[in-house]
Amino acid sequence: MSGEQLIREIGRSGVAASAVGLGTWAIGGWMWGGTDEAQSIAAIQASLDAGVTLIDTAPAYGLGRSEEIVGKAIAGRRDKAVIATKCGLVWHTQNGKHFFDQDGKPVHRYLGRDSIIHEVEQSLRRLGTDYIDLYITHWQDVTTPIEETVRALEELKAAGKIRAIGASNVDRPELRQYIQTGSLDAIQERFSMIDRRIEADLLPLTVQNGVSTLSYSSLALGLLSGTIGPDRIFSGDDQRKDNPRFSVANRQKAKDFSEAIRPVAERHGASVAQVVVAWTLAQPGVTFALCGARNPAQALDNARAGTLRLSADDLKAIDAALAAKLAHMDG
C-alpha cells in the first residue's frame, strides 16, 4: 500500500476524481433488500474521509432515495465530493419506452430535452447542490436521437449545472455517435474479471478518443469480493437470489479464485477485494472502478484499493489464477 489515493481526470473535462469510486445503487435499497440510512450516510462520509472523492448515484436507485442520502452525506462538504449522477430513467412521463416497474411505478427510458431539463433540477434538489460534476445518460433511448440528447446536456454544461458529460450502457454504434458530438467525457459500463465484453468493442474507441471509462460491478455484485462462499443465503428482493451467476458452483469457483490470489493480497497487506479492484484499475482503458458499500467498514476496504499498486508479477499471477479458476464460470 502506498498511502496515496490514485487520482485520474474525467475525459478532457478538467474534473479530477479518485480512481476508486463509491457506487450507491445498494444504498438506494431497491433490489438490495432495503437500506439503512444512517449506515449509508456513514459509508459515504467514511469514503470522503479516506480520499474517495468520486460518488456515483442515480435517480433510479430507489426512485430518488439514493440521491437524497448522498445529499445528506455531503452536506457541508460538497467541495470534497465529485458527484456523478444520471438521467434517462424516468417516472414523471410516459414518453420513451417502458423499461421496468419500481414500487408500482412504470419507469421509462427517455432522453428528450424537456425531460433532461426536468430531471437535472430534481437531482440537484435531492443532492442539495447547484452543480453535478458528471451527468450520465443511464440507459439509452431509441426514441430520441443522441444528437438531441447531447445538445440538452451541452446546454446544462454551458449553464454551469453540470461539468462533464457521460453515457452508460451503450453499444459500439451509440458510442461512436456520442464521440462524434465532441462532447463526451466518459462512459460507465459493467466490467469486471468475469465481464470483459467492453475490452473488444468499446475500450479501443474510448482510448483513441480520450474518453474515460467508469467500470461498475467491478466486484461482480460482490461475487469477487472474497467474502461470498457457497453457503451464503440471499433473501428478500436481493437481486442475487435468483441470479444464475450466483449459483453454488460459481460461488465455489469464486472462492477458489480468492484463495489462489490470497498470496498477492497478503504480500501487500490487502484484502482479496482490494486486489480485484486494483487489477481492474490496471486494465488498459479502465479509468475508474465503482465499488458499492453499505457501511463504513466496506467503504474503507474499497478506499484502500485506491492506494494499492500491483506489480507486473502480481498482475501475471492474478491473470494465471483467472485462467485457471474463473475461465469457465457459468451465467
N, C-alpha and C positions, 0 to 999 in steps of 0.2 A: 504494500500500500504506500502511495506517495504522499498522501495527505492533501493533495490539491485536486479540486473538482475539475474535470475536463470541461472546457467551455468551447462552444462552437457557434458559428454565425448561422442564422436562418437565411439561406439563399444569399441574395445580394441586398437584403433589406437594411443591413446595418444593425439589426437586432441580434444580440448575442444571448445565449442561454446555456445552462448546464446540459451536457450531453445526455445525462440521465434525467428523465422527466418523470413526474408523478402523474400517472393516469388515474382518473377519478370516476370511471364507469361504475366500479363496485360501490363507491361512496354514494352514488345515486340510489343504490338499493335494488333497483329493478333488475331482475334476472340474477341477483346475487344474494337472495334470502334476506332482504331488508338492510337497514343501515343504522348505525349508532352515531348520532350527530356529534356528540362530544368527542368520541374517539376519532371520528373523521376529521374534525377540526384540529385535534391534537396531531394527527398524522400529517396534515398539510403544514402546520406550523413547525413540526419537527423536521420536515423536509427543507423548509426555508432556512431553518437554523443550521442545517447541515450543508448548506450551499447549493441545494437543488432549487434552482430558480424557475425551471420550466414546469408549469402546472397545466395539464390538459383536461378539458372538460367539454361538455356539450349539453344543449337544451334537452336532448332526448334521454339523457341519463337521469331517469326518474321524473320526466316532464318538468324540468327546471330545478329539481331538488339538488342535484349535484352542483349546479352553478350557484345556488343560494348558499350552500355550505361553503363552497370556495370563497364566496363573497364575505361571509362571516369570518373565515380564517385569515383572509388577507387584510381585513380592516386595520388601518393604522400602519400597515407595512406593504402597501401596494407597490412601492418603489423597489421592493426586494423580489417581486414576482414577475415572471414573463408568462402571461396568460394566453393560452391557446383555447379558443372555443369554436363552435361550428354553427353552420346554418344549413337549411335544406331538408330537415326532417320536421314537418310542421303539423300542428293540430288546430291551428286557427283558421284554416281554409281547406276546402276540398279540392283545390287545384292540384295538378300533377297526377301522380299515380299512387294508389294505396300501397303501403309497404307492410304495415303491421298494426295491431291494436295494442294499446298500453293503458291499463287501468280503465278499460271500457271506452277509450277514445281512439278513433282511427287516426293513424299517423301517415302522412303522405310525403313522398319525395317531390319537392318543389323548390326551384331556384329562380323563380321570376323576380324581377327587380323590386316590385312593390313588397313582396314577401320578405326579401332580404332586408329591405329598409325597416320593415316592421320587426323582424327578428333581432336585428342588431340592437335596437332600442330595448327590447325585452331582456336581452342578455346583459347589456350594460346596467340595467336596473337591478337584475338579480345579483350581478357581481359587485355592485356598489362602486363602479368605476366609470370614468368618462372615456376610456380607450381600451381597445383589445389589441394585444401585441401581434397575434397571429390568428386570422379569421379563415376558417377552413370550410369548404363545401363538404358536408358529411357523407352523403351518398349522391350519386349523380342522377340528374333529372332528364329523362329522354324527351320531355315535352318542352324544354327551354333550351335554345341554343347557348352553347358555352360562351360565345362572344357576348351575349346579353348579360349573362351572369357575371362575367368578368368586368364588364363596364360598370355594373352596380357596385362591385367590390372596389373598383378604382375610384368611384365617387366617394365611397366611405373613407378610403385612404386619403384622398385629397382633402376631405373634411376633418381629418385627424382622428376619426373614430376607430380606425384600425391602422396598424403599422406594417403588416405583411399579409400576403395572400397565399392561401394554401388550398389544396384539393385532396380528397380522400376517396379511397375505394374506386380508383379509376382503372380503365383498361388502357392499352397502349394507344389506340386512336384518340381517346379522350385526353390522355396526357399530351399527345402531340398538339392537339387543339389549344390546350391551356398554354403550352410553351410558345406557340405561335403568337399569342397575345402580347408576349414580352413582359407580363406582369406576375408570373407565377414564381413564388419564392420557395415553396415546399410542397411535398406530398406526404400523406400519412397512410401507411399501408400495413397490413398484417405481415409480420416477418419474424421468424424465429428459426432455430436449428432444424425444426421439422416443418416449416412453412417457408420455402425459399423460392417460390414462383417468381417473385419480382426481380431476382438476380438476372434472369434472362430477358424479361420483357419490359421492365420499367427502369431499372437502375442504369443501364447504359445510356438512356436518354437523359436522366437526371444529372448524371456525372458530366455528360457532354455539355449540358446547358446551365450548369451552376445552380441546380435546384437541389435543395436539401431533402433528405428523407427521414421522416419520423417513423420508427417501427412501433406498431402496437402489438399486444400479446407477445411481447418479447420472451416471456416465460411460458408461452402457450397456455394461458389461463391457469398458470401455477403448476402445470404438469412437469415442467423442467426445473422447478424450484428446489428439488431435492427433499421436499417435505411431504409429498403426497405419495404414499405407498399403496400397495394392492388392497389393503384393508380399509382404506378411507371410505366413509359413507357420505354421500351428498344428499341433502334433503330440501324440502320446500320448493321454491322456484329457482333454485341454483341451477343454472344452465348446464352445468357439467353432469348433472344426474343422469340424463339420457343421451349424453354426447358419446358417440362410438369411439372418439379419440381417447376417452377416459375409461375404456374397458379395463378389466382387471389385468389382462395380458399386457396392454400398453403401459399401465402403471407399473407393472413389474419391469418392463423394459426401461422405463424412465428411472426406476430405482437402480437398476443395474448400471445404467449410464452414469448416474450420480456417483456410484461407488468407484467407477472407472476414472472419473476426473477428480475424485476427492484428493489424491496426492497433489494435484496442481493447486487446489484450494488451500490445502494445508501449508504448502510452500509459501503462500502469500498471506497466511493468517486470515483467509477469506472463507465465505460460505460458498456452497455449490451455486446458489442463485447468483451471487456476485460474479462468479467466474462466467456463468452463462451470459449475463448482461454485458460483461467486459468483452467477451467473444463477439457478441452482437455488434458492439461499437467498433470492433476491429475489422468488420467486414467492409470491403470496398463499396462506397456509395451510401452506407448507412450512417447518418449524421447524428441522430438522436434515438434513444431507446426509452420507450414509455413503460413504466412498471407500476402496477397497482399496489396500493397499500390501504389498509383499513384501520391501522393503529400505529402509534409512534414506533414500536419495535420493527414492524415491517418497513416503515418509511426509512428508518435509519439503516436497515440492512440494504435496501435499494441504494441509498445515498452512497454507501461505501463502495459500491460498484464503480462509481464515477471517479474514484481515486485509485483504482486498480489498473495497472499496466501489465498486460500479458506479453511475455517474450515470444520470439519466433518458435522456440522449443515448446513453450506452453501451448501455443496455437496448433502446432503439429500434433502434440499429444491429444488435445481435445478433438481434433478432426479425426484422428485414428479411432478414438472411443466412439465418436459419432457413427463412423462407418461400421464399426463392429456391433454396436448396441441398438442404434436407432434407425438404421437404414431401411428396415422393413416394417416400420410402425404402421398399423392399420388405422383407417378412419380419416 
